[in-house]
Amino acid sequence: MINILFGGNYKVFDGILLCLLSMTKHTAEPLNIYILSAELTEINPEYLPISEENCEILNDIVKKKNPNSQVHLIILKDEFKKWIINSENKLSIYTPYTFLRLFADKIEELPEKIIYLDTDMMINGDIKELYDIDISSNEIGVVLDRYGHIFINPKYFNAGMLLMNMKLIKETNLFERVKEMCLNKKMSFPDQTALNKCAKRKLYLPRKFNEQGNLREDTIIQHFSKRIKWFPYFHTQNVKPWQIDKVHEIYKWYQYDDIYEQYKIIKKK
């Protein structure tokens, strides 16, 4: 059983759908999918949780590949809501839902080992290869951030993929320390920067497990993160997997077209 964790509101459904369609294409092992969500309409009226109906659609997808797979929806309530409302970083370039993962240590039903994934990722190989990596002596397994390790710190990692040792995270109070920093200190990349500062026992993994650039021959996980383009003029690109026309027109990527066909059929229904 491979354990996977996502987080977000109802707007990330398309991202999770595409990620799971691509994951089940490459992985035959049963998948145990956990989705954290919350209602935060006090901050924004559109901050509604992922619905049970949407999770049933995701559940059907993973079970179609392996009947032992399953999707679990977990709605965080008072503790998360109170924390985010009081946080210095409740309003940033990211939605407050990025902080959901920091409450994973409070959820008893989560297994001791789990892969956290952002919802703008596509899978290009068997994710079992990542899950099987031994992190028994580490809090998290991470990949360097494409730009952060150049402009911020040579060891600065991207938090879009975290191979998490929940047992050790609880023992070292890693997420508690990260939450304390995010609660009191305004940051540009809030929980990612706090994780970089607080995590002491981290295992650096090959870029193929969080490829933030073009697809490579060995890529397992491709992350559709923001890109810097220097020519013909300085600008950024922030194309997401569900923006199919832009994926084709701007990135010239067509390797996901079989996934997109399945996605369109499901969305039409």
DRENDOPA-342911 format. One record per residue (C-alpha): residue in three letters; x, y, z. Coordinates in pm, 1 decimal. Example, Ala and Ser with C-alpha at 12.3 -4.5 7.8 and 13.67 -1.06 7.14 Angstrom:
residues 2
+------+----------+----------+----------+
: resn :     east :    north :       up :
+------+----------+----------+----------+
:  ALA :   1230.0 :   -450.0 :    780.0 :
:  SER :   1367.0 :   -106.0 :    714.0 :
+------+----------+----------+----------+
This chain:
residues 269
+------+----------+----------+----------+
: resn :     east :    north :       up :
+------+----------+----------+----------+
:  MET :      0.0 :      0.0 :      0.0 :
:  ILE :    142.3 :    336.0 :   -107.8 :
:  ASN :     21.7 :    629.0 :    103.4 :
:  ILE :    -32.0 :    968.0 :    -64.3 :
:  LEU :   -141.2 :   1300.3 :     88.8 :
:  PHE :   -300.0 :   1601.2 :    -84.0 :
:  GLY :   -449.4 :   1919.7 :     57.2 :
:  GLY :   -669.1 :   2201.8 :    -68.8 :
:  ASN :  -1017.0 :   2338.2 :   -125.8 :
:  TYR :  -1267.2 :   2238.9 :   -395.0 :
:  LYS :  -1069.9 :   2422.6 :   -662.7 :
:  VAL :   -784.7 :   2171.6 :   -653.7 :
:  PHE :  -1010.0 :   1883.1 :   -757.6 :
:  ASP :   -894.3 :   1902.5 :  -1121.5 :
:  GLY :   -530.7 :   1889.2 :  -1013.8 :
:  ILE :   -582.4 :   1584.3 :   -792.3 :
:  LEU :   -788.6 :   1417.4 :  -1065.3 :
:  LEU :   -510.9 :   1458.3 :  -1322.6 :
:  CYS :   -242.6 :   1353.4 :  -1076.3 :
:  LEU :   -429.2 :   1033.7 :   -987.7 :
:  LEU :   -506.9 :    952.5 :  -1351.1 :
:  SER :   -137.0 :    977.3 :  -1430.6 :
:  MET :    -38.4 :    793.0 :  -1112.2 :
:  THR :   -264.9 :    495.8 :  -1177.7 :
:  LYS :   -130.3 :    476.8 :  -1533.1 :
:  HIS :    216.2 :    392.1 :  -1397.7 :
:  THR :    153.3 :    226.9 :  -1060.3 :
:  ALA :    -15.9 :   -107.7 :  -1004.9 :
:  GLU :     25.8 :   -111.3 :   -625.2 :
:  PRO :   -280.2 :    -22.8 :   -414.8 :
:  LEU :   -295.4 :    348.2 :   -332.6 :
:  ASN :   -412.5 :    489.2 :     -2.2 :
:  ILE :   -505.3 :    850.2 :    -84.2 :
:  TYR :   -569.5 :   1104.6 :    191.9 :
:  ILE :   -712.4 :   1447.3 :    107.9 :
:  LEU :   -707.9 :   1723.5 :    368.4 :
:  SER :   -955.2 :   2006.4 :    326.0 :
:  ALA :  -1131.7 :   2276.6 :    527.6 :
:  GLU :  -1394.8 :   2548.5 :    513.2 :
:  LEU :  -1244.0 :   2898.5 :    544.9 :
:  THR :  -1521.0 :   3129.4 :    424.5 :
:  GLU :  -1429.0 :   3379.7 :    698.6 :
:  ILE :  -1119.5 :   3456.4 :    490.2 :
:  ASN :  -1271.7 :   3416.0 :    144.1 :
:  PRO :  -1629.2 :   3311.7 :     52.0 :
:  GLU :  -1484.9 :   3079.8 :   -214.7 :
:  TYR :  -1278.3 :   2882.8 :     36.4 :
:  LEU :  -1504.3 :   2577.7 :     47.4 :
:  PRO :  -1384.0 :   2221.5 :    110.7 :
:  ILE :  -1359.0 :   1942.3 :   -142.7 :
:  SER :  -1690.1 :   1756.7 :   -155.1 :
:  GLU :  -1762.9 :   1394.4 :    -76.3 :
:  GLU :  -1905.0 :   1361.3 :   -429.2 :
:  ASN :  -1574.3 :   1466.6 :   -584.6 :
:  CYS :  -1387.0 :   1223.9 :   -363.9 :
:  GLU :  -1614.9 :    945.2 :   -481.7 :
:  ILE :  -1509.9 :   1021.4 :   -838.9 :
:  LEU :  -1144.1 :    998.1 :   -732.4 :
:  ASN :  -1216.2 :    679.7 :   -541.8 :
:  ASP :  -1366.7 :    519.8 :   -853.7 :
:  ILE :  -1054.5 :    610.4 :  -1053.5 :
:  VAL :   -804.8 :    449.5 :   -816.1 :
:  LYS :  -1022.0 :    142.1 :   -760.3 :
:  LYS :  -1054.1 :     89.0 :  -1133.8 :
:  LYS :   -678.3 :     22.2 :  -1145.2 :
:  ASN :   -659.7 :   -165.7 :   -813.8 :
:  PRO :   -972.4 :   -255.8 :   -613.6 :
:  ASN :   -772.5 :   -232.3 :   -289.7 :
:  SER :   -703.4 :    137.5 :   -343.8 :
:  GLN :   -911.7 :    396.4 :   -162.3 :
:  VAL :   -956.9 :    770.5 :   -111.8 :
:  HIS :  -1014.2 :    926.1 :    231.7 :
:  LEU :  -1144.6 :   1281.9 :    279.2 :
:  ILE :  -1046.9 :   1448.3 :    607.5 :
:  ILE :  -1199.8 :   1786.9 :    692.2 :
:  LEU :   -997.9 :   1992.8 :    940.3 :
:  LYS :  -1207.1 :   2221.5 :   1155.6 :
:  ASP :  -1155.2 :   2437.8 :   1464.2 :
:  GLU :   -784.2 :   2392.9 :   1533.3 :
:  PHE :   -676.7 :   2466.1 :   1175.6 :
:  LYS :   -924.7 :   2750.3 :   1130.3 :
:  LYS :   -818.9 :   2924.1 :   1451.8 :
:  TRP :   -450.4 :   2887.4 :   1366.0 :
:  ILE :   -475.5 :   3020.5 :   1010.2 :
:  ILE :   -691.0 :   3318.5 :   1106.9 :
:  ASN :   -425.7 :   3424.9 :   1362.4 :
:  SER :   -128.9 :   3355.1 :   1134.7 :
:  GLU :     87.6 :   3633.6 :    994.2 :
:  ASN :     80.1 :   3439.5 :    665.4 :
:  LYS :   -291.6 :   3381.7 :    618.2 :
:  LEU :   -271.9 :   3614.1 :    317.3 :
:  SER :     21.4 :   3539.9 :     88.1 :
:  ILE :     89.1 :   3444.7 :   -272.4 :
:  TYR :    -46.6 :   3101.0 :   -179.5 :
:  THR :   -388.5 :   3009.2 :    -44.1 :
:  PRO :   -410.9 :   2920.0 :    327.6 :
:  TYR :   -461.9 :   2558.2 :    220.7 :
:  THR :    -87.5 :   2515.4 :    171.8 :
:  PHE :    -65.8 :   2496.0 :    552.5 :
:  LEU :   -296.9 :   2194.2 :    578.3 :
:  ARG :     -0.1 :   1956.8 :    553.9 :
:  LEU :    144.5 :   2102.6 :    873.4 :
:  PHE :   -146.8 :   1948.1 :   1064.0 :
:  ALA :    -73.3 :   1596.5 :    938.5 :
:  ASP :     86.3 :   1509.7 :   1272.1 :
:  LYS :   -249.8 :   1571.1 :   1442.3 :
:  ILE :   -439.4 :   1317.7 :   1231.2 :
:  GLU :   -426.7 :    979.7 :   1399.0 :
:  GLU :   -539.8 :    777.5 :   1097.9 :
:  LEU :   -245.9 :    889.0 :    882.0 :
:  PRO :     18.8 :    616.4 :    841.2 :
:  GLU :    376.7 :    654.4 :    962.2 :
:  LYS :    510.3 :    696.6 :    607.7 :
:  ILE :    336.7 :    905.9 :    344.2 :
:  ILE :    415.3 :   1109.9 :     31.5 :
:  TYR :    280.0 :   1465.2 :     29.6 :
:  LEU :    217.6 :   1606.5 :   -319.3 :
:  ASP :    110.9 :   1949.8 :   -437.1 :
:  THR :   -191.7 :   1938.2 :   -664.4 :
:  ASP :     -7.4 :   2071.5 :   -971.4 :
:  MET :    194.3 :   1757.0 :  -1038.5 :
:  MET :    180.0 :   1484.8 :  -1300.9 :
:  ILE :    327.5 :   1137.3 :  -1260.8 :
:  ASN :    551.1 :    988.8 :  -1530.0 :
:  GLY :    675.3 :    670.2 :  -1364.5 :
:  ASP :    604.7 :    425.0 :  -1086.0 :
:  ILE :    573.2 :    626.5 :   -765.6 :
:  LYS :    661.1 :    310.8 :   -573.0 :
:  GLU :   1024.7 :    391.5 :   -649.8 :
:  LEU :    992.8 :    703.0 :   -434.7 :
:  TYR :    784.5 :    539.2 :   -163.8 :
:  ASP :   1034.8 :    255.6 :   -118.6 :
:  ILE :   1321.1 :    491.4 :    -27.0 :
:  ASP :   1433.4 :    437.5 :    332.9 :
:  ILE :   1381.5 :    751.7 :    541.8 :
:  SER :   1369.9 :    578.9 :    879.0 :
:  SER :   1646.3 :    812.2 :   1003.1 :
:  ASN :   1505.5 :   1127.8 :    841.2 :
:  GLU :   1205.0 :   1349.2 :    901.3 :
:  ILE :   1150.2 :   1419.1 :    531.9 :
:  GLY :   1285.5 :   1332.2 :    188.9 :
:  VAL :   1311.4 :   1638.6 :    -39.1 :
:  VAL :   1435.6 :   1768.8 :   -374.4 :
:  LEU :   1625.8 :   2095.6 :   -424.7 :
:  ASP :   1419.6 :   2393.5 :   -538.1 :
:  ARG :   1501.7 :   2484.5 :   -897.2 :
:  TYR :   1555.1 :   2854.3 :   -824.3 :
:  GLY :   1576.8 :   2861.9 :   -445.6 :
:  HIS :   1898.5 :   2660.9 :   -431.1 :
:  ILE :   2058.6 :   2925.4 :   -656.1 :
:  PHE :   1912.2 :   3248.8 :   -520.7 :
:  ILE :   1835.9 :   3164.5 :   -155.5 :
:  ASN :   2054.0 :   2882.7 :    -23.9 :
:  PRO :   2240.7 :   2593.9 :   -192.8 :
:  LYS :   2043.4 :   2350.6 :     24.2 :
:  TYR :   1702.8 :   2519.2 :    -18.6 :
:  PHE :   1446.3 :   2253.8 :   -112.1 :
:  ASN :   1105.1 :   2262.7 :   -275.2 :
:  ALA :    820.4 :   2154.9 :    -47.7 :
:  GLY :    582.9 :   2048.8 :   -327.1 :
:  MET :    689.3 :   1689.5 :   -271.1 :
:  LEU :    769.9 :   1561.2 :     77.1 :
:  LEU :    841.3 :   1198.5 :    157.7 :
:  MET :    736.2 :   1214.0 :    522.2 :
:  ASN :    833.2 :   1002.0 :    821.1 :
:  MET :    537.3 :   1090.1 :   1042.8 :
:  LYS :    672.5 :    896.6 :   1340.8 :
:  LEU :    992.3 :   1100.8 :   1350.8 :
:  ILE :    812.6 :   1425.5 :   1265.1 :
:  LYS :    601.3 :   1378.8 :   1578.2 :
:  GLU :    906.4 :   1294.2 :   1788.7 :
:  THR :   1100.0 :   1604.3 :   1679.3 :
:  ASN :    791.6 :   1831.1 :   1676.6 :
:  LEU :    893.9 :   1946.0 :   1329.8 :
:  PHE :    551.3 :   2063.8 :   1219.5 :
:  GLU :    487.4 :   2234.4 :   1553.5 :
:  ARG :    806.7 :   2436.6 :   1510.5 :
:  VAL :    717.7 :   2520.0 :   1150.5 :
:  LYS :    368.5 :   2631.7 :   1253.0 :
:  GLU :    512.4 :   2851.2 :   1527.6 :
:  MET :    734.0 :   3027.9 :   1275.1 :
:  CYS :    449.0 :   3068.0 :   1024.4 :
:  LEU :    220.8 :   3199.9 :   1296.3 :
:  ASN :    451.0 :   3483.3 :   1400.9 :
:  LYS :    680.7 :   3568.4 :   1108.1 :
:  LYS :    569.2 :   3701.7 :    770.0 :
:  MET :    751.3 :   3521.5 :    487.0 :
:  SER :    742.3 :   3524.3 :    106.4 :
:  PHE :    726.1 :   3144.5 :     78.4 :
:  PRO :    583.1 :   3078.0 :    424.3 :
:  ASP :    575.1 :   2710.4 :    513.4 :
:  GLN :    835.2 :   2614.6 :    253.7 :
:  THR :   1089.2 :   2856.1 :    403.7 :
:  ALA :    994.2 :   2753.0 :    757.9 :
:  LEU :   1036.3 :   2385.4 :    667.6 :
:  ASN :   1379.7 :   2464.2 :    525.6 :
:  LYS :   1481.3 :   2636.3 :    847.7 :
:  CYS :   1330.8 :   2386.4 :   1091.9 :
:  ALA :   1394.2 :   2046.8 :    931.9 :
:  LYS :   1730.3 :   1916.2 :   1052.0 :
:  ARG :   1706.0 :   1553.0 :    944.7 :
:  LYS :   1627.4 :   1564.4 :    574.7 :
:  LEU :   1730.5 :   1336.6 :    292.5 :
:  TYR :   1801.6 :   1502.8 :    -41.8 :
:  LEU :   1662.3 :   1300.7 :   -332.9 :
:  PRO :   1726.0 :   1312.7 :   -709.9 :
:  ARG :   1541.8 :   1576.2 :   -910.6 :
:  LYS :   1341.2 :   1306.9 :  -1090.4 :
:  PHE :   1111.5 :   1293.7 :   -785.4 :
:  ASN :   1019.8 :   1663.0 :   -816.5 :
:  GLU :   1119.5 :   1780.1 :  -1163.8 :
:  GLN :   1045.5 :   2152.8 :  -1181.8 :
:  GLY :   1162.8 :   2192.8 :  -1541.2 :
:  ASN :   1114.0 :   2001.3 :  -1862.5 :
:  LEU :   1032.5 :   1633.1 :  -1861.7 :
:  ARG :   1346.1 :   1419.2 :  -1859.6 :
:  GLU :   1390.4 :   1054.5 :  -1948.8 :
:  ASP :   1401.6 :    945.6 :  -1582.2 :
:  THR :   1132.7 :   1182.5 :  -1445.4 :
:  ILE :    890.9 :   1022.6 :  -1198.8 :
:  ILE :    709.0 :   1338.1 :  -1082.2 :
:  GLN :    680.3 :   1656.1 :  -1287.9 :
:  HIS :    592.1 :   1967.8 :  -1093.4 :
:  PHE :    413.1 :   2246.1 :  -1283.9 :
:  SER :    568.8 :   2518.6 :  -1069.8 :
:  LYS :    627.0 :   2879.4 :  -1172.0 :
:  ARG :    911.1 :   2926.4 :  -1419.8 :
:  ILE :   1143.9 :   3215.4 :  -1493.9 :
:  LYS :   1208.8 :   3294.9 :  -1859.4 :
:  TRP :   1503.2 :   3522.2 :  -1933.3 :
:  PHE :   1465.7 :   3558.3 :  -2311.5 :
:  PRO :   1359.0 :   3739.5 :  -2519.0 :
:  TYR :   1270.6 :   3941.5 :  -2205.0 :
:  PHE :   1244.2 :   3860.3 :  -1836.1 :
:  HIS :    904.4 :   3714.9 :  -1743.0 :
:  THR :    745.8 :   3426.4 :  -1555.1 :
:  GLN :    526.1 :   3140.0 :  -1669.7 :
:  ASN :    280.4 :   2967.9 :  -1438.1 :
:  VAL :     95.3 :   2705.3 :  -1641.2 :
:  LYS :    -93.7 :   2434.9 :  -1451.5 :
:  PRO :   -170.4 :   2077.9 :  -1568.3 :
:  TRP :   -542.7 :   2143.9 :  -1617.0 :
:  GLN :   -474.6 :   2440.4 :  -1849.1 :
:  ILE :   -449.7 :   2204.5 :  -2143.5 :
:  ASP :   -439.0 :   2464.9 :  -2420.2 :
:  LYS :   -154.7 :   2650.5 :  -2246.5 :
:  VAL :     34.2 :   2325.7 :  -2183.3 :
:  HIS :     22.1 :   2268.5 :  -2558.3 :
:  GLU :     74.5 :   2626.3 :  -2678.4 :
:  ILE :    333.9 :   2753.6 :  -2429.8 :
:  TYR :    521.1 :   2441.8 :  -2318.7 :
:  LYS :    467.5 :   2235.3 :  -2635.2 :
:  TRP :    407.8 :   1929.0 :  -2417.0 :
:  TYR :    191.0 :   1653.6 :  -2562.9 :
:  GLN :    304.3 :   1358.3 :  -2350.6 :
:  TYR :     -4.9 :   1384.5 :  -2130.1 :
:  ASP :   -262.0 :   1377.0 :  -2408.5 :
:  ASP :   -381.8 :   1025.5 :  -2323.4 :
:  ILE :   -443.7 :   1142.7 :  -1966.0 :
:  TYR :   -617.7 :   1454.9 :  -2092.5 :
:  GLU :   -857.2 :   1245.4 :  -2298.7 :
:  GLN :   -962.8 :   1051.7 :  -1986.9 :
:  TYR :   -986.0 :   1378.7 :  -1793.3 :
:  LYS :  -1215.8 :   1539.4 :  -2051.3 :
:  ILE :  -1450.8 :   1238.8 :  -2045.5 :
:  ILE :  -1476.4 :   1251.6 :  -1665.9 :
:  LYS :  -1530.3 :   1629.1 :  -1664.5 :
:  LYS :  -1799.6 :   1601.4 :  -1930.7 :
:  LYS :  -1989.3 :   1354.1 :  -1715.7 :
+------+----------+----------+----------+
